[in-house]
Amino acid sequence: MSYDKKEAIIGEYKWRKAEKLSPQILDTLRSRAALLSSKFGITKIHLYSFAKESSPSFKELAESQKVRLILFDDFWKS
């Protein structure tokens, strides 16, 4: 079996109050993902941001940048 592309899930967790989440968090995640992508030849990246809580505006921003936002409370939902 051969694989033509390398995929990776890259994420970061922030244990902060919702009002302390900023667009720079997503910028940093993207920068780090780009470094890993170039170093390891990753052709497809799935970005995740894990957070204690979030504001509606941060959630909207993450969605617009194709970053999946997972909140702490989401881990306990069935």
N, C-alpha and C positions, 0 to 999 in steps of 0.2 A: 504494500500500500504506500502511495506517495502523496505528499501534501504539497500543493502549489503555493499555498499562502499560510502565513503564520498569523494566528489570532491571539489576542490577549485581553484580559479584563484588567483594567487599571482603575484603582479607586483610592479614596482617601477618606478618613473619618475625622470629623470635627465635633468635639464635645464642647459646644458653645451655645449660648442663648441665641435665639433666632435673630435678634437685632444686631448681633456681632458677625453674622455671615455676610460676606461682601463678594462682589464680582471678582475680586483678586483671587479668591479661593479657587474659583473655576479656571482662571487664567493660569494659576500655578499648576493645577492638575493637568491642564492641556500642555504646558511646557514640559512637565516631567514625563508625560506620555510621549511627547515628541522625542525626547532624549532616549527613552527606552526603545521606541520604535526604530530610530536610526541605529542604535547600538546593536539591536538583536534582529533587525530585518523584519519587524512586525508589519504586516500589510493591512491588518484590520484591528482596530482598537474599539473596545466597548468601555466607555467611561462611566464610572459610578462615583457619586458623592454620598457618603453616609454621614448623617448628622443627628445630633440629639433632638433638635427641633428645627423648624424652618418657618420663615415668613412666606406669605403668598407670592411676594415679588421675587424672592430668591428661587422659589420653586418654579415660577414662570421662566426666570432667566435660565435655570438649569435645563428645563425642557427645550427652550429655544436653541440652546447650544448642544442639544442631543446628549446631555449628561443625565443619567438616571439617578434620581434622588431617592434614597432610602432612609427613612427616619427610624429612630430607635424604637418607637412604638410599633412600627411595621413588623418587627421581628416577633411580636407576640400575637399577631393576628393569624387566625387560621382560615 
